[in-house]
Amino acid sequence: MNYRKYLFFAILLLMVLSMVLAGCASSDNKQASTVGEGQNSECISCHKEVTPGIVKQYLEGKMAKAGVDCSNCHGSSHKSKDDAKFAEMPTAETCEKCHKDQVKQFESGKHNLAWIAASAMPMWAHQPKPVVGDGYKGCSGCHKIGTKQGQDETAFRYGSGQCDSCHTRHSFKKSEAQDPRACMTCHMGFDHPQWEMWSTSKHGTIWQIEGKDSKRAPTCQTCHMPKGDHAVNTAWGFLALRLPEDDKDWFNDRVTILQALGVLDEKGNPTARLELVKAGKVARLTKEEFDKERDKMIKVCADCHSKSYAEQQLQASDMTIKEADRLFAEAIREVQGLYRDGILKKPANWDFAPDLLQFYEAKSSVEQDLYVMFLEYRMRVFQGAFHNNPDYMHWYGWAPMKETLQKIKDEAQRLRAGK
C-alpha cells in the first residue's frame, strides 16, 4: 500500500515538473520571437512581404537574437516603400559601434586599402564606369571592401568600406567569414588565384578531405588572420617588391621593375607614384616593415612546423621571386630599348613608357606581352610558391615567363628590322 502511495506521488511530481519545463520552453520561444522581432516589428511586417528572404536571414542571425534593431544599421529615415532611398547602407563605421576592435584591426590592414589601391591605378581612368564603377561588376566588385578615402562617399550607394564582403548580409555569420571559401570570390583568377593555389595544395586537399573541423590543415584565415586578427597583411605585399635589397644584382633588377611601374624615373629617382605605392601598401619600403610581417608568418607556421623549417620554406619562396625578377627585368629592358631607340613612341597622355600600371591599355603587342608577364605569370611564380603549389609556381608561372621573354625578344627584333 505504501509502495503504491509513493509511486502515485512520484508520477504526480513528474507530471508537474514536465508542465513547468514546457512552460519554460514556451517562454523561451516567446522571448526568442520577441528578441527576433521586438523593436523591428514595423520593419519586419513590411519586409516580410517585400523582401522575405532578407527577413529570414536576419531572424536567423545573431544580431536579431541580440535585439539589434534594423534602424541601428539602416537609420530611421526610411518609413515606407516610397522612400526606400533614404535607407542608410552600413559601413565599417556602422559596425564599429559594436565591433570596435575588429574595425580598428581592419583599418590597419590591406583590405581597408583595397579601393584606393585599385582606383589609383592609371588604367582605372580609361575604363567605362560600368566596368569599374559603382555597379561593382568588375574590379570594384572586390575592391569595394576598402574605404573610399578622399572621395565623395555619398556618390556610392553602398558607402565606404564593407564588412559584408566577408560577413555577408543579412545573417552576418562569423562561421561564414571563418570558412576559406568566403575568400574565393575575390582571391581567384587572372592575377591572384590564391584560392585555386591553396585549395589544390596539400594544405587545401587535407581541408577538403577532413572538412571544416580539420585540425591539421591551415586555411586562409589561419595564416592571414591568426586568432581572428582583421589586420590582413603580407610580408611582400601585392607586387612582391621590397626595399632595400642587399643582393646587388637583385636590387638592380628591382630598380628596372620600379622604373617600369613609374615609381622610379630613368635615373632611379622616386616619382610621385611612390606615394601611390605607400598609400596602397602594395610594396614593403623598409626592412622593419618586411621583417614584422615575416616574423608574424613564421610564428603561424611554427604552430605545426619547426621554426627552422618554416624559415627555410619561406626563404625558398623568396628565391623564386629573385629568379622571376631576373627574367622580368630582362624583358623590361628589351622594351625600354625600343622606346629609347625611337621604335616605340610614348602615348601623349602617359607619363611613363613602358608603364606596367596601364595594364591592358598597353599600345603595342610587345607591351601587352610584358603586362601579362607581370600581372599573371610573375604573380603565379611567387604566389604559387608561398601557397605550396608546385604546379602553379612552375607550369603556370615560371614556364610561361620564359616563353613570354622569348616572344618579347623576337618581337623586338622584328620591330627593329621593320624600322
Phi and psi in degrees as a GROMACS rama.xvg file:
@    title "Ramachandran Plot"
@    xaxis  label "Phi"
@    yaxis  label "Psi"
@TYPE xy
-62.1181  -36.2078  ASN-2
-62.5448  -44.8154  TYR-3
-65.0301  -35.6525  ARG-4
-65.7656  -44.5103  LYS-5
-65.1993  -37.2172  TYR-6
-64.3971  -41.0581  LEU-7
-60.8025  -47.2287  PHE-8
-65.6376  -33.8328  PHE-9
-66.2421  -42.9655  ALA-10
-64.5482  -42.2428  ILE-11
-61.2713  -42.3109  LEU-12
-63.8475  -40.9107  LEU-13
-63.0694  -38.6069  LEU-14
-64.9274  -44.1412  MET-15
-63.3982  -43.0466  VAL-16
-62.4684  -41.8022  LEU-17
-65.0828  -35.7335  SER-18
-66.6547  -39.1465  MET-19
-64.7077  -45.6829  VAL-20
-63.8261  -38.4318  LEU-21
-63.4529  -38.8791  ALA-22
-65.4446  -38.6068  GLY-23
-65.3142  -42.9919  CYS-24
-61.6561  -41.5882  ALA-25
-63.1328  -39.7659  SER-26
-65.0825  -40.9097  SER-27
-63.2218  -42.6213  ASP-28
-63.5568  -40.0836  ASN-29
-65.1687  -39.537  LYS-30
-67.4054  -40.7686  GLN-31
-61.683  -40.2703  ALA-32
-64.3684  -39.8389  SER-33
-66.1283  -43.4331  THR-34
-65.042  -38.9953  VAL-35
-66.9104  -35.8943  GLY-36
-109.094  -53.1947  GLU-37
32.9982  -118.604  GLY-38
-66.6912  -15.8671  GLN-39
-87.3929  4.51767  ASN-40
-52.9342  -40.6862  SER-41
-67.608  -43.7296  GLU-42
-64.6337  -43.6683  CYS-43
-63.1995  -46.2012  ILE-44
-60.0835  -35.4169  SER-45
-77.6443  -47.9362  CYS-46
-74.362  -14.7179  HIS-47
-63.5199  -27.5946  LYS-48
-91.0296  -37.9718  GLU-49
-85.1904  -49.0612  VAL-50
-134.158  70.5708  THR-51
-61.282  -31.8512  PRO-52
-63.9347  -40.018  GLY-53
-63.9556  -42.0072  ILE-54
-62.035  -43.5664  VAL-55
-62.246  -45.5715  LYS-56
-61.0361  -44.3308  GLN-57
-61.8381  -47.5804  TYR-58
-66.1194  -25.2589  LEU-59
-83.0317  -13.6126  GLU-60
-86.7346  166.536  GLY-61
-68.851  -29.506  LYS-62
-65.0892  -43.3037  MET-63
-61.9649  -43.4673  ALA-64
-66.9155  -23.517  LYS-65
-89.6858  -2.28719  ALA-66
85.8761  17.554  GLY-67
-70.4828  125.341  VAL-68
-83.3455  150.202  ASP-69
-53.9405  -38.734  CYS-70
-68.3892  -20.5368  SER-71
-62.2036  -30.3453  ASN-72
-104.514  -33.23  CYS-73
-108.706  2.15804  HIS-74
74.5262  -178.82  GLY-75
-119.935  13.2164  SER-76
-77.5696  -26.9179  SER-77
-82.8071  117.762  HIS-78
-116.748  -25.6574  LYS-79
-149.447  177.391  SER-80
-66.4486  -17.7427  LYS-81
-83.0177  -14.8494  ASP-82
-124.606  32.4953  ASP-83
-58.6887  -26.1174  ALA-84
-65.4242  -15.8954  LYS-85
-85.589  -4.13419  PHE-86
-70.1859  123.733  ALA-87
-76.368  146  GLU-88
-97.9877  128.034  MET-89
-61.8244  145.93  PRO-90
-127.037  -178.723  THR-91
-59.1788  -34.3348  ALA-92
-64.5442  -34.1764  GLU-93
-63.8979  -46.3899  THR-94
-67.2845  -27.7854  CYS-95
-61.7186  -25.793  GLU-96
-56.5734  -33.7957  LYS-97
-111.7  -25.6871  CYS-98
-119.262  59.4991  HIS-99
-60.851  -47.1365  LYS-100
-63.5995  -44.3739  ASP-101
-64.1378  -40.6498  GLN-102
-68.1141  -38.8644  VAL-103
-61.4303  -41.8762  LYS-104
-64.7893  -45.9554  GLN-105
-55.3383  -42.0283  PHE-106
-68.037  -17.9581  GLU-107
-96.9027  -0.231947  SER-108
-106.517  175.759  GLY-109
-76.32  -22.5391  LYS-110
-59.6248  -38.0696  HIS-111
-62.2223  -25.1281  ASN-112
-99.2565  6.60062  LEU-113
-61.1369  -38.692  ALA-114
-69.9756  -47.1848  TRP-115
-66.3059  -33.5588  ILE-116
-65.277  -36.4543  ALA-117
-82.8448  -49.3865  ALA-118
-69.3285  -18.8328  SER-119
-82.3628  -8.98739  ALA-120
-67.115  134.603  MET-121
-55.4769  -34.6943  PRO-122
-57.0391  -35.9787  MET-123
-55.3582  -40.0245  TRP-124
-66.0154  -20.5414  ALA-125
-90.096  -4.91848  HIS-126
-93.7442  147.635  GLN-127
-60.7393  145.586  PRO-128
-57.2253  -38.2576  LYS-129
-60.4677  -23.4584  PRO-130
-80.3013  -37.8234  VAL-131
-122.805  -3.34364  VAL-132
-93.138  -149.602  GLY-133
-68.2779  -13.117  ASP-134
-71.6799  -16.3683  GLY-135
58.3694  39.9046  TYR-136
-97.8822  -15.8043  LYS-137
-122.674  -128.336  GLY-138
-51.8982  -41.9318  CYS-139
-66.6488  -19.4661  SER-140
-60.5233  -29.8492  GLY-141
-102.528  -39.8275  CYS-142
-71.9176  -7.90264  HIS-143
-62.3354  -16.3047  LYS-144
-61.8636  -24.9335  ILE-145
-84.4581  150.372  GLY-146
-69.6321  145.53  THR-147
-91.8926  71.9532  LYS-148
-66.2698  135.655  GLN-149
73.2322  13.4196  GLY-150
-123.997  164.957  GLN-151
-76.6027  97.3216  ASP-152
-67.1171  -22.1824  GLU-153
-70.1154  -15.2227  THR-154
-76.0219  -9.01725  ALA-155
-110.87  126.345  PHE-156
-54.7642  -39.518  ARG-157
-101.718  22.3543  TYR-158
65.5471  -141.546  GLY-159
-131.073  122.397  SER-160
72.3686  112.47  GLY-161
-122.191  106.516  GLN-162
-65.48  -24.5918  CYS-163
-75.9066  3.86674  ASP-164
-64.5538  -30.865  SER-165
-110.355  -39.9484  CYS-166
-98.9959  79.2915  HIS-167
-68.3097  152.051  THR-168
-67.4627  152.411  ARG-169
-109.219  10.234  HIS-170
-86.4807  -28.3393  SER-171
52.21  47.8057  PHE-172
-72.5775  131.759  LYS-173
-64.3908  -38.2022  LYS-174
-62.8314  -32.7108  SER-175
-66.4925  -46.3212  GLU-176
-67.6579  -21.1443  ALA-177
-83.7431  -10.4958  GLN-178
-86.2932  130.596  ASP-179
-58.8625  -24.855  PRO-180
-66.8318  -17.4929  ARG-181
-67.1806  -20.7664  ALA-182
-88.7025  -16.9313  CYS-183
-75.347  -19.9993  MET-184
-60.6885  -39.4754  THR-185
-96.9781  -37.063  CYS-186
-94.7259  65.965  HIS-187
-153.601  169.773  MET-188
89.5797  -150.746  GLY-189
-54.6963  -60.3892  PHE-190
-99.5163  -13.1036  ASP-191
-153.111  74.0465  HIS-192
-82.0207  52.0897  PRO-193
-60.8324  -35.7092  GLN-194
-63.0136  -47.6198  TRP-195
-62.8133  -39.3075  GLU-196
-65.3243  -50.2997  MET-197
-67.7765  -45.5122  TRP-198
-66.4989  -23.0482  SER-199
-104.709  5.45227  THR-200
-80.5707  174.76  SER-201
-65.1378  -37.7297  LYS-202
-58.5837  -50.4101  HIS-203
-66.9974  -35.8626  GLY-204
-64.2938  -43.3199  THR-205
-60.7604  -44.0173  ILE-206
-60.0913  -41.3947  TRP-207
-70.8734  -30.5641  GLN-208
-74.9698  -46.0265  ILE-209
-89.443  -17.0348  GLU-210
89.0438  -179.997  GLY-211
-65.2334  -17.1603  LYS-212
-92.2644  8.62922  ASP-213
-59.3406  135.951  SER-214
-99.748  -3.76932  LYS-215
-101.573  -27.9794  ARG-216
-99.5161  117.634  ALA-217
-72.3732  140.31  PRO-218
-104.297  -179.596  THR-219
-54.0081  -43.9667  CYS-220
-69.6631  -33.3001  GLN-221
-58.0778  -44.6071  THR-222
-88.1012  -38.6909  CYS-223
-102.96  -11.0582  HIS-224
-137.024  56.0634  MET-225
-57.473  131.822  PRO-226
58.1058  28.7467  LYS-227
80.0087  11.5606  GLY-228
-66.3648  121.516  ASP-229
-83.7617  0.508075  HIS-230
-84.4938  74.6807  ALA-231
-72.5261  121.973  VAL-232
-151.01  162.397  ASN-233
-133.016  160.5  THR-234
-65.894  -44.4136  ALA-235
-86.6128  -20.2382  TRP-236
76.534  172.925  GLY-237
-61.3151  -36.2657  PHE-238
-88.9635  -3.5259  LEU-239
53.3425  49.5037  ALA-240
-129.213  138.694  LEU-241
-145.201  154.294  ARG-242
-137.093  144.968  LEU-243
-79.6503  -179.85  PRO-244
-136.506  124.23  GLU-245
-73.1696  -33.3694  ASP-246
-71.4575  114.869  ASP-247
-61.4807  -46.1419  LYS-248
-64.3932  -42.318  ASP-249
-65.1938  -39.8749  TRP-250
-61.6821  -42.2283  PHE-251
-63.6654  -39.6945  ASN-252
-63.5512  -38.8119  ASP-253
-68.7904  -36.0553  ARG-254
-60.2864  -41.8421  VAL-255
-61.1609  -42.4701  THR-256
-65.5005  -43.7894  ILE-257
-64.5532  -31.8881  LEU-258
-66.3143  -41.8446  GLN-259
-68.9554  -21.3825  ALA-260
-85.8579  -7.42565  LEU-261
77.7291  13.2014  GLY-262
-84.0626  -31.0141  VAL-263
-120.004  146.89  LEU-264
-86.0098  -173.526  ASP-265
-60.6417  -27.0249  GLU-266
-92.736  1.44101  LYS-267
87.4046  11.8339  GLY-268
-90.0634  147.317  ASN-269
-62.7985  144.806  PRO-270
-110.062  -179.539  THR-271
-62.6811  -22.9109  ALA-272
-67.5322  -18.1  ARG-273
-58.5386  -34.4082  LEU-274
-66.2947  -34.4185  GLU-275
-63.0306  -44.8907  LEU-276
-63.2184  -40.6138  VAL-277
-64.78  -45.2164  LYS-278
-63.2629  -38.8558  ALA-279
-88.7198  -6.51315  GLY-280
49.6444  41.7395  LYS-281
-89.1613  -1.15598  VAL-282
-143.266  165.096  ALA-283
-107.111  120.671  ARG-284
-107.162  1.40831  LEU-285
-140.264  153.449  THR-286
-63.9633  -37.6898  LYS-287
-63.3966  -39.4267  GLU-288
-64.5935  -42.8784  GLU-289
-65.6299  -49.1183  PHE-290
-62.1026  -34.9636  ASP-291
-59.8163  -48.1544  LYS-292
-72.6551  -35.4544  GLU-293
-64.9813  -42.8587  ARG-294
-62.5757  -38.5515  ASP-295
-61.0274  -42.728  LYS-296
-68.3746  -38.2473  MET-297
-60.5131  -40.5125  ILE-298
-63.6335  -38.1629  LYS-299
-64.6975  -47.9713  VAL-300
-62.9669  -34.3876  CYS-301
-70.9321  -6.59291  ALA-302
-66.7312  -28.2639  ASP-303
-116.157  -31.7694  CYS-304
-113.48  167.199  HIS-305
-70.978  154.552  SER-306
-61.0501  -40.692  LYS-307
-64.6521  -38.5201  SER-308
-66.1931  -42.8103  TYR-309
-61.1969  -45.2095  ALA-310
-61.8833  -41.0064  GLU-311
-63.2003  -44.2967  GLN-312
-66.9338  -40.8837  GLN-313
-68.0723  -38.7485  LEU-314
-66.6724  -35.3239  GLN-315
-63.3991  -37.6403  ALA-316
-68.698  -37.7154  SER-317
-55.2707  -41.3755  ASP-318
-68.2814  -25.3778  MET-319
-66.6894  -32.8696  THR-320
-65.8974  -42.4686  ILE-321
-58.4405  -45.9648  LYS-322
-68.2899  -38.8777  GLU-323
-65.1833  -38.9345  ALA-324
-64.3194  -34.1689  ASP-325
-62.3805  -46.7883  ARG-326
-64.6163  -44.0733  LEU-327
-67.2874  -41.7208  PHE-328
-62.587  -37.3494  ALA-329
-62.477  -41.5807  GLU-330
-65.1796  -42.228  ALA-331
-60.8586  -43.264  ILE-332
-63.5158  -31.8495  ARG-333
-62.252  -45.608  GLU-334
-72.5263  -39.0214  VAL-335
-57.58  -38.3064  GLN-336
-64.1638  -36.1056  GLY-337
-65.0158  -36.5966  LEU-338
-72.5996  -42.546  TYR-339
-62.1558  -34.9971  ARG-340
-90.2756  5.92101  ASP-341
77.5243  10.3867  GLY-342
-76.6538  -36.7433  ILE-343
-108.774  143.136  LEU-344
-110.556  134.288  LYS-345
-67.2987  128.01  LYS-346
-57.2621  146.727  PRO-347
-59.9128  -33.2988  ALA-348
-98.4203  15.0748  ASN-349
-103.543  142.516  TRP-350
-88.0146  -25.8771  ASP-351
-135.411  154.465  PHE-352
-156.455  129.29  ALA-353
-67.4564  155.654  PRO-354
-128.276  100.37  ASP-355
-64.9738  -26.015  LEU-356
-79.0119  -0.0770895  LEU-357
-85.1635  -9.8833  GLN-358
49.2287  -124.106  PHE-359
-77.2153  4.12368  TYR-360
-81.8138  2.29532  GLU-361
-53.5964  140.633  ALA-362
-98.8282  8.93937  LYS-363
-143.117  155.088  SER-364
-62.2465  -37.5632  SER-365
-66  -34.4543  VAL-366
-76.884  -28.4717  GLU-367
-62.974  -42.0303  GLN-368
-63.2869  -38.9253  ASP-369
-65.2201  -41.1179  LEU-370
-64.1555  -43.0659  TYR-371
-66.1589  -38.6176  VAL-372
-58.6375  -38.0665  MET-373
-75.321  -54.6352  PHE-374
-87.8763  -18.0487  LEU-375
-109.677  -61.3169  GLU-376
-71.7955  -46.0715  TYR-377
-63.2226  -39.8814  ARG-378
-56.8184  -42.6206  MET-379
-72.3967  -26.6561  ARG-380
-61.1217  -57.228  VAL-381
-80.4654  -34.4415  PHE-382
-68.5386  -38.1018  GLN-383
-63.5959  -38.5497  GLY-384
-64.9189  -47.9487  ALA-385
-70.4348  -22.7361  PHE-386
-97.4189  12.9278  HIS-387
56.96  45.3551  ASN-388
-122.95  94.0746  ASN-389
-58.3427  -38.3738  PRO-390
-66.1739  -43.838  ASP-391
-64.1604  -43.3624  TYR-392
-60.5954  -45.0316  MET-393
-88.8389  -63.6505  HIS-394
-79.6844  -25.3508  TRP-395
-98.2699  -9.18714  TYR-396
-122.765  -72.8104  GLY-397
-60.9803  -49.7092  TRP-398
-59.5392  -50.2258  ALA-399
-68.0221  -22.7558  PRO-400
-63.6013  -44.3003  MET-401
-62.7005  -44.5654  LYS-402
-61.284  -44.7278  GLU-403
-69.1207  -36.0417  THR-404
-58.3033  -42.99  LEU-405
-66.3964  -38.9561  GLN-406
-61.1838  -41.2501  LYS-407
-65.353  -41.7043  ILE-408
-62.2202  -44.0325  LYS-409
-64.1139  -42.5734  ASP-410
-67.0855  -38.3197  GLU-411
-63.4083  -41.0808  ALA-412
-64.0885  -41.139  GLN-413
-64.171  -43.7288  ARG-414
-63.021  -39.0696  LEU-415
-67.0497  -39.6129  ARG-416
-65.2114  -38.6686  ALA-417
-67.4613  -33.1686  GLY-418
